[in-house]
């Protein structure tokens, strides 16, 4: 792997975009920071949300995607959630994938101007699957299928789920990018000694934006937030399932039983997401130790929950801010020449 001693004259970057749900929006800010300094991204590998952002970037549609997600409020995000509660997952991702299809079309990975690798996990063979050719959208869809949350993708005899199950920060695929001067990795499930909020990490803005952020903070502190309507839909689903329980001789006379069942299922979902975050954070540390990148940008996993997709603006700004800091620390001569 190239060392930082080569960074003074070279600006070709192999980029590694980690998994982490909504925190993956920070990848957009990192890409913006790199482009603002004249870096050329010549290779991308990504997992889960990192696969999505990397694929959209390589297809040349990141500005359009950025505009879309930055205009989503929590109700808009709610409308994109298609609850299924099938045995294979709680949600589908059809609405999101339809939007991505409208953006990028039916493009093949091998036809992209930038080499892209997306990582999924095959549950049957219990191993990583690297997508480096074939339909981009299928590769993204497989990589974002959080086990138990988003339904898996079946390709032949493979049952494909989120690559974060085995490799949340796929550095290995870009090591072969020999023309790169730098390998830059963005870990969006980073451990922090103490819980840190998104607002604490963001640089100060003028008063108008601060007041807006305060309102968002107050909203986001409400447990469940935009998920409350989805919970209600889930309660109705479980209420519909009550008749089957009754026919099996299980009493469901109390109204509280429906609410209790719904809460139990949502508690399971929250637990799955949190457990997955913890596992990814630990795995990412091992990947970094085994294959240390030239520059590592870390987004603490406490800055927001996996499903807070309505916070794109601030997460993008955080990614750019932390990328600026990382570049200034490691390559001050390049960072000091940059303009916002």
Secondary structure, 3 states (H helix, E strand, C coil): CCCHHHCCCCCEEEEEECCCHHHHHHHHHHHHHHHHCCCEEEEEEEECHHHHHHHHHHCCCHHHHHHHHHCCCHHHHHHHCEEEEECCEEEECHHHHHHHHHHHCCCEHHHCCCEEEEEEEECCCCEEEEECCCEHHHHHHHHCCCCEEECCEEECCEEEEEHHHCCCCCCHHHHCCCCCCEEEEEEEEECCCCCCCHHHHCCCCCHHHHHHHHHHHHHHCCCCHHHHHHHHHHHHHHHHHHHHHHHCCCCCCCCHHHHHHHHHHHHHHHHHHHHHHHHHHHHHHHHHHHCCCCEEEEEECCCCCCCCCCCHHHHHHHHHHHHHHHHHHHCHHHHCCCCC
